[in-house]
C-alpha cells in the first residue's frame, strides 16, 4: 500500500521500545503536482488518526492498548518547502492528539 491509497493503513509494527508504528509509504516526488500530493498526505494522515480514534487500531492490534503511537511518514523524496510547512502544522495537531509524527527519508543506494 502507498500514500495513494488514502483510506488504508500501509504498515503497522511494534517498535523495540514497545511503541506502535503506523507507517505511511510515500513514493511520490514533490516536484510533480505538489498540490495533489499535499491532498493525498492530508487525507492519509486523517485516515490514520481516524483509524486510531474510532478504535480500529485496538481491534486490529489489541496489544497496542496503552502504548505510545508513532505515525511515521517514510518518503523516497525530500520534502518540498510547502510539504515541510504542512508537516509542521500536522505535527502540532498530531502531538496535541497525543501521538507522535515522524518523517524518514529513505533513498535507494
N, C-alpha and C positions, 0 to 999 in steps of 0.2 A: 504494500500500500504506500501511497505517497501523499504529498500535500494536495494534489488534485482531487483526491477522494475525501472531500471535506467532512463527510458525515461519519468517517471511520477513524478509529484509533489505530495508528500504524503499528506500534510495538508497546508492550507492557513488560517490564522486567523489575527485578528486585536488586537494588544496589548492595555492595559489600558492607555498607553500614546499616542496612535494613530499610532504607528508603525505597519508595516505589517510583520508578521512572516511567513516564509516559512520553514516548519519543515520536516526534514528527520528522518524517523523512522529506527533505526539500531538495530536489534535484534541479530546480529551475534557475536559470540565470536572471539577475536583476536588470540586465541591460535590455531585455526584451519584454515589453508590455508590463512595466513596473506596477501600474495601477491595478491590473488584473491579479498580479502576483500578491500585492498587498491585500486585496479582497480575499484571495484564497487563504492567506495566512490568518487573517482576522476570522474567517469562517471556521478554519481548522482549530484555532485557539478557543473559540466559543464552543465548538463541539466537544473539545476536551474538558472544558470547565463544566459543561452540561453533563458529560459522562460521569464526572466526579460528583457533582451536586445532586443529581437525581438518584444516586446510589448504584449506578450501573457498575462502577469500579468494584464496589463491595460484593455485588452479585457475581462478577466475573472472577475476582480475586479476593475471597473472604479474608485471607491472611493479611490484606492491606489495611485492615481496621486499625486506626490509631497511628499509622506510620506516616512520616513526612512524605509529601508528594512533590516530585520534580517534573515539570513539563520541559522536555529537552528538545530544542529545535536543532536538528543535525542537518547542515546545509553543505552543498557541493560548491557554492559560490559565496564570496564575501558579501555582506550586507551593503546595499546602496545607502546613501545618506538618508533618504526618506524611510527606508526599511529600518535603519538604526533608530531613527526618531520614533517610529511606530513601536518597535520592540521596547524602547524605553518606557513609553506610555503603558504598553501591555504589561510590562514587568511590575509597574506600580500597582496596577489593577489586580494582577495575579497574586502579588505579595499581600495586598490588602485582603484578599480572599483566603489567605492562609497557606498558599502554596509557593513554590519557587519556579522561576523561569530561567532556563539556561540556554545559551547559544553555543554551538560547537561547529566549527568549520572543519570539514573533512575533505581534503583534496587528494586525488589519486597520486601515487608516486610517479 
